[in-house]
Amino acid sequence: GNDVTVIPNCPDANKIELAAYAYDHGLKPYQHEGTLLKQFKTLISTDTPYKYQLVIDDEETSYHLMDAEGTLLETQVVAHSKCLWPKIGYMLGWYFGGECPAPQAVSACYNYE
């Protein structure tokens, strides 16, 4: 099993780190941090709704984090090789990296524009 240490008065309790990432011609994002994987500086609260928008273009994807009203909080852009059909792909579910379980259930609504 995993050992979990509780830190009293931890300022990051009930927070989640987000990262924008893309696989590119077999390159793994976690092996190319800073280019194919970019961590958001904004930590999100587990009890607060957010909006997250991906804008997929030919040679980059923009990841926009917004509050529930749509105010932009932060953007990360990941450059990748040219996509022949950037609007076609497959949808993946949420991924919580690392060895710890997610802090709580997460739900998401998908909307394609």
TORPA-4810 file (N, C-alpha, C, O; in nm, 3 decimals):
<nodes>
NODE_1_0.081_-0.118_0.000_0.000_0.000_0.000_0.086_0.125_0.000_0.208_0.120_0.012_G
NODE_2_0.019_0.234_-0.014_0.086_0.364_-0.012_0.073_0.427_0.125_-0.033_0.420_0.187_N
NODE_3_0.179_0.488_0.173_0.175_0.562_0.298_0.136_0.705_0.268_0.190_0.767_0.177_D
NODE_4_0.042_0.758_0.343_-0.003_0.895_0.325_0.026_0.970_0.455_-0.013_0.925_0.563_V
NODE_5_0.094_1.083_0.443_0.125_1.166_0.558_0.036_1.289_0.555_0.030_1.359_0.453_T
NODE_6_-0.033_1.316_0.663_-0.117_1.435_0.673_-0.031_1.548_0.729_0.031_1.534_0.835_V
NODE_7_-0.029_1.658_0.657_0.048_1.775_0.700_-0.049_1.873_0.764_-0.139_1.923_0.695_I
NODE_8_-0.035_1.903_0.893_-0.126_1.997_0.959_-0.122_2.135_0.893_-0.015_2.186_0.860_P
NODE_9_-0.238_2.194_0.874_-0.251_2.329_0.818_-0.186_2.343_0.680_-0.133_2.449_0.648_N
NODE_10_-0.189_2.238_0.601_-0.129_2.240_0.468_-0.207_2.336_0.378_-0.328_2.319_0.363_C
NODE_11_-0.141_2.436_0.317_-0.212_2.531_0.232_-0.264_2.469_0.102_-0.351_2.526_0.036_P
NODE_12_-0.211_2.351_0.065_-0.255_2.286_-0.058_-0.355_2.173_-0.034_-0.385_2.096_-0.125_D
NODE_13_-0.408_2.164_0.089_-0.509_2.062_0.118_-0.631_2.086_0.029_-0.672_2.200_0.010_A
NODE_14_-0.689_1.980_-0.024_-0.807_1.986_-0.111_-0.782_2.066_-0.238_-0.873_2.129_-0.292_N
NODE_15_-0.658_2.063_-0.287_-0.621_2.129_-0.412_-0.573_2.024_-0.512_-0.524_1.918_-0.473_K
NODE_16_-0.589_2.054_-0.638_-0.545_1.964_-0.745_-0.456_2.043_-0.840_-0.488_2.155_-0.878_I
NODE_17_-0.343_1.982_-0.878_-0.256_2.039_-0.981_-0.306_1.990_-1.117_-0.342_1.874_-1.132_E
NODE_18_-0.307_2.079_-1.213_-0.343_2.043_-1.350_-0.220_2.054_-1.438_-0.129_2.133_-1.411_L
NODE_19_-0.218_1.976_-1.544_-0.111_1.985_-1.643_-0.173_1.972_-1.781_-0.267_1.896_-1.802_A
NODE_20_-0.118_2.046_-1.874_-0.154_2.035_-2.015_-0.048_1.946_-2.079_0.071_1.964_-2.056_A
NODE_21_-0.092_1.850_-2.160_0.007_1.763_-2.222_-0.043_1.708_-2.354_-0.163_1.704_-2.382_Y
NODE_22_0.054_1.665_-2.437_0.023_1.603_-2.565_0.129_1.499_-2.596_0.248_1.521_-2.572_A
NODE_23_0.085_1.388_-2.650_0.179_1.290_-2.707_0.208_1.337_-2.849_0.120_1.390_-2.916_Y
NODE_24_0.332_1.318_-2.895_0.369_1.367_-3.027_0.461_1.265_-3.095_0.578_1.252_-3.059_D
NODE_25_0.407_1.195_-3.192_0.484_1.095_-3.267_0.560_1.001_-3.176_0.680_0.977_-3.195_H
NODE_26_0.492_0.948_-3.077_0.552_0.851_-2.987_0.630_0.910_-2.871_0.674_0.836_-2.783_G
NODE_27_0.650_1.042_-2.869_0.718_1.106_-2.756_0.621_1.115_-2.639_0.507_1.157_-2.656_L
NODE_28_0.667_1.077_-2.523_0.583_1.078_-2.404_0.595_1.212_-2.335_0.706_1.260_-2.312_K
NODE_29_0.482_1.274_-2.300_0.488_1.408_-2.239_0.566_1.413_-2.109_0.636_1.511_-2.085_P
NODE_30_0.557_1.310_-2.026_0.626_1.313_-1.898_0.778_1.302_-1.914_0.852_1.323_-1.818_Y
NODE_31_0.825_1.270_-2.034_0.968_1.271_-2.061_1.013_1.402_-2.126_1.131_1.421_-2.156_Q
NODE_32_0.917_1.493_-2.149_0.945_1.621_-2.214_0.873_1.734_-2.141_0.802_1.815_-2.201_H
NODE_33_0.895_1.738_-2.008_0.831_1.841_-1.927_0.881_1.978_-1.970_1.001_1.998_-1.991_E
NODE_34_0.790_2.072_-1.984_0.825_2.207_-2.029_0.795_2.227_-2.176_0.783_2.341_-2.221_G
NODE_35_0.784_2.118_-2.253_0.748_2.130_-2.394_0.618_2.055_-2.422_0.519_2.116_-2.462_T
NODE_36_0.618_1.923_-2.402_0.496_1.845_-2.424_0.410_1.834_-2.298_0.295_1.790_-2.306_L
NODE_37_0.463_1.872_-2.185_0.389_1.871_-2.059_0.417_2.002_-1.986_0.532_2.033_-1.955_L
NODE_38_0.312_2.077_-1.961_0.326_2.206_-1.891_0.230_2.210_-1.774_0.109_2.193_-1.790_K
NODE_39_0.284_2.233_-1.657_0.203_2.238_-1.535_0.141_2.375_-1.518_0.206_2.477_-1.540_Q
NODE_40_0.014_2.377_-1.480_-0.052_2.502_-1.448_-0.001_2.552_-1.313_0.024_2.473_-1.223_F
NODE_41_0.014_2.682_-1.301_0.053_2.742_-1.172_-0.068_2.747_-1.078_-0.053_2.739_-0.956_K
NODE_42_-0.187_2.762_-1.136_-0.310_2.771_-1.058_-0.347_2.633_-1.004_-0.360_2.537_-1.080_T
NODE_43_-0.364_2.624_-0.873_-0.416_2.502_-0.811_-0.567_2.517_-0.802_-0.617_2.623_-0.762_L
NODE_44_-0.641_2.413_-0.837_-0.787_2.423_-0.829_-0.837_2.357_-0.701_-0.778_2.261_-0.651_I
NODE_45_-0.946_2.410_-0.649_-1.007_2.358_-0.526_-1.104_2.246_-0.561_-1.175_2.252_-0.661_S
NODE_46_-1.105_2.144_-0.477_-1.190_2.028_-0.504_-1.339_2.059_-0.492_-1.421_1.986_-0.546_T
NODE_47_-1.374_2.165_-0.423_-1.515_2.195_-0.400_-1.565_2.313_-0.486_-1.669_2.371_-0.455_D
NODE_48_-1.491_2.349_-0.591_-1.525_2.463_-0.674_-1.539_2.420_-0.819_-1.450_2.351_-0.870_T
NODE_49_-1.648_2.459_-0.887_-1.659_2.425_-1.030_-1.569_2.514_-1.117_-1.549_2.632_-1.088_P
NODE_50_-1.517_2.456_-1.222_-1.431_2.526_-1.318_-1.473_2.487_-1.459_-1.543_2.389_-1.480_Y
NODE_51_-1.428_2.567_-1.554_-1.440_2.533_-1.695_-1.299_2.514_-1.749_-1.206_2.584_-1.710_K
NODE_52_-1.285_2.418_-1.840_-1.155_2.386_-1.898_-1.177_2.367_-2.047_-1.254_2.280_-2.088_Y
NODE_53_-1.111_2.446_-2.127_-1.131_2.444_-2.272_-1.001_2.408_-2.343_-0.895_2.463_-2.313_Q
NODE_54_-1.011_2.315_-2.437_-0.899_2.281_-2.523_-0.930_2.334_-2.662_-1.036_2.306_-2.717_L
NODE_55_-0.837_2.409_-2.717_-0.849_2.459_-2.854_-0.738_2.390_-2.934_-0.620_2.420_-2.917_V
NODE_56_-0.779_2.297_-3.020_-0.683_2.217_-3.095_-0.664_2.279_-3.232_-0.757_2.287_-3.312_I
NODE_57_-0.542_2.323_-3.259_-0.506_2.379_-3.389_-0.407_2.285_-3.457_-0.366_2.184_-3.400_D
NODE_58_-0.368_2.320_-3.578_-0.280_2.234_-3.657_-0.151_2.198_-3.585_-0.110_2.081_-3.587_D
NODE_59_-0.085_2.295_-3.521_0.047_2.269_-3.464_0.059_2.300_-3.315_0.169_2.300_-3.260_E
NODE_60_-0.055_2.327_-3.250_-0.052_2.349_-3.105_-0.192_2.330_-3.048_-0.293_2.340_-3.119_E
NODE_61_-0.194_2.303_-2.918_-0.320_2.295_-2.846_-0.312_2.392_-2.730_-0.215_2.392_-2.654_T
NODE_62_-0.415_2.477_-2.716_-0.423_2.572_-2.605_-0.518_2.515_-2.500_-0.628_2.471_-2.533_S
NODE_63_-0.476_2.518_-2.376_-0.552_2.466_-2.264_-0.590_2.585_-2.176_-0.503_2.648_-2.116_Y
NODE_64_-0.719_2.616_-2.169_-0.767_2.733_-2.096_-0.840_2.688_-1.969_-0.934_2.608_-1.976_H
NODE_65_-0.796_2.738_-1.855_-0.862_2.714_-1.727_-0.940_2.839_-1.691_-0.885_2.949_-1.688_L
NODE_66_-1.071_2.822_-1.664_-1.158_2.934_-1.632_-1.238_2.904_-1.506_-1.257_2.788_-1.470_M
NODE_67_-1.284_3.010_-1.441_-1.375_2.989_-1.329_-1.512_2.954_-1.384_-1.531_2.949_-1.505_D
NODE_68_-1.608_2.929_-1.295_-1.741_2.883_-1.338_-1.814_2.984_-1.426_-1.901_2.946_-1.503_A
NODE_69_-1.779_3.112_-1.414_-1.843_3.216_-1.495_-1.774_3.234_-1.630_-1.823_3.308_-1.716_E
NODE_70_-1.661_3.167_-1.651_-1.590_3.177_-1.777_-1.475_3.277_-1.778_-1.418_3.304_-1.884_G
NODE_71_-1.441_3.333_-1.662_-1.327_3.425_-1.655_-1.198_3.344_-1.664_-1.177_3.250_-1.587_T
NODE_72_-1.112_3.380_-1.758_-0.987_3.308_-1.779_-0.896_3.322_-1.658_-0.868_3.433_-1.613_L
NODE_73_-0.849_3.209_-1.607_-0.755_3.209_-1.494_-0.612_3.185_-1.541_-0.518_3.245_-1.489_L
NODE_74_-0.597_3.097_-1.641_-0.463_3.064_-1.689_-0.473_2.987_-1.821_-0.570_2.916_-1.845_E
NODE_75_-0.372_3.003_-1.904_-0.362_2.929_-2.030_-0.224_2.867_-2.042_-0.123_2.929_-2.008_T
NODE_76_-0.220_2.744_-2.089_-0.095_2.678_-2.126_-0.108_2.637_-2.272_-0.215_2.594_-2.316_Q
NODE_77_0.000_2.649_-2.347_0.000_2.611_-2.489_0.108_2.505_-2.509_0.223_2.523_-2.470_V
NODE_78_0.068_2.394_-2.572_0.161_2.286_-2.602_0.173_2.275_-2.754_0.075_2.247_-2.823_V
NODE_79_0.294_2.297_-2.804_0.321_2.282_-2.947_0.343_2.134_-2.978_0.400_2.060_-2.898_A
NODE_80_0.296_2.093_-3.095_0.314_1.954_-3.138_0.327_1.951_-3.290_0.308_2.053_-3.357_H
NODE_81_0.361_1.836_-3.343_0.373_1.823_-3.488_0.240_1.854_-3.554_0.135_1.844_-3.492_S
NODE_82_0.247_1.890_-3.681_0.128_1.928_-3.756_0.028_1.812_-3.759_0.062_1.699_-3.794_K
NODE_83_-0.096_1.844_-3.723_-0.205_1.747_-3.729_-0.274_1.761_-3.865_-0.309_1.872_-3.906_C
NODE_84_-0.292_1.652_-3.932_-0.363_1.657_-4.060_-0.511_1.686_-4.039_-0.573_1.757_-4.119_L
NODE_85_-0.568_1.631_-3.932_-0.710_1.651_-3.902_-0.722_1.686_-3.754_-0.755_1.600_-3.673_W
NODE_86_-0.696_1.811_-3.715_-0.691_1.846_-3.573_-0.825_1.833_-3.500_-0.827_1.823_-3.377_P
NODE_87_-0.935_1.834_-3.570_-1.064_1.826_-3.502_-1.114_1.682_-3.488_-1.221_1.659_-3.433_K
NODE_88_-1.037_1.587_-3.536_-1.074_1.446_-3.526_-0.976_1.379_-3.431_-0.856_1.402_-3.439_I
NODE_89_-1.026_1.298_-3.343_-0.938_1.230_-3.248_-1.022_1.140_-3.160_-1.132_1.101_-3.199_G
NODE_90_-0.972_1.106_-3.046_-1.048_1.026_-2.952_-1.049_1.095_-2.817_-0.958_1.170_-2.784_Y
NODE_91_-1.153_1.067_-2.741_-1.171_1.133_-2.612_-1.124_1.041_-2.501_-1.162_0.924_-2.495_M
NODE_92_-1.041_1.094_-2.415_-0.993_1.021_-2.299_-1.063_1.073_-2.175_-1.111_1.186_-2.172_L
NODE_93_-1.069_0.991_-2.073_-1.128_1.034_-1.947_-1.026_1.110_-1.864_-0.914_1.134_-1.908_G
NODE_94_-1.066_1.147_-1.743_-0.978_1.217_-1.651_-0.868_1.123_-1.607_-0.890_1.004_-1.588_W
NODE_95_-0.748_1.178_-1.591_-0.635_1.099_-1.544_-0.574_1.168_-1.424_-0.538_1.285_-1.429_Y
NODE_96_-0.563_1.094_-1.316_-0.495_1.145_-1.197_-0.360_1.076_-1.191_-0.352_0.956_-1.166_F
NODE_97_-0.254_1.153_-1.212_-0.119_1.097_-1.214_-0.070_1.065_-1.075_-0.132_1.100_-0.975_G
NODE_98_0.042_0.998_-1.073_0.103_0.965_-0.946_0.046_0.838_-0.887_-0.021_0.761_-0.956_G
NODE_99_0.074_0.817_-0.761_0.035_0.693_-0.696_-0.078_0.711_-0.595_-0.124_0.614_-0.537_E
NODE_100_-0.123_0.834_-0.574_-0.228_0.859_-0.476_-0.364_0.861_-0.547_-0.373_0.904_-0.662_C
NODE_101_-0.468_0.815_-0.481_-0.601_0.823_-0.542_-0.649_0.968_-0.550_-0.601_1.055_-0.477_P
NODE_102_-0.742_0.992_-0.640_-0.800_1.125_-0.652_-0.863_1.165_-0.519_-0.914_1.079_-0.447_A
NODE_103_-0.859_1.295_-0.484_-0.911_1.338_-0.354_-1.062_1.323_-0.340_-1.114_1.316_-0.229_P
NODE_104_-1.133_1.318_-0.452_-1.278_1.298_-0.448_-1.325_1.270_-0.590_-1.248_1.283_-0.685_Q
NODE_105_-1.450_1.230_-0.604_-1.506_1.204_-0.736_-1.508_1.332_-0.818_-1.535_1.440_-0.766_A
NODE_106_-1.480_1.320_-0.946_-1.479_1.435_-1.036_-1.575_1.407_-1.150_-1.573_1.298_-1.209_V
NODE_107_-1.659_1.503_-1.181_-1.748_1.488_-1.295_-1.715_1.595_-1.398_-1.667_1.703_-1.364_S
NODE_108_-1.742_1.563_-1.524_-1.712_1.657_-1.631_-1.820_1.649_-1.736_-1.874_1.542_-1.764_A
NODE_109_-1.852_1.764_-1.795_-1.944_1.771_-1.907_-1.864_1.812_-2.029_-1.787_1.908_-2.023_C
NODE_110_-1.881_1.741_-2.138_-1.807_1.769_-2.261_-1.898_1.844_-2.356_-2.016_1.809_-2.371_Y
NODE_111_-1.845_1.947_-2.420_-1.919_2.025_-2.518_-1.827_2.052_-2.635_-1.720_2.110_-2.619_N
NODE_112_-1.870_2.011_-2.754_-1.788_2.032_-2.873_-1.842_2.150_-2.950_-1.962_2.160_-2.975_Y
NODE_113_-1.753_2.241_-2.989_-1.793_2.358_-3.066_-1.735_2.348_-3.205_-1.757_2.437_-3.287_E
</nodes>
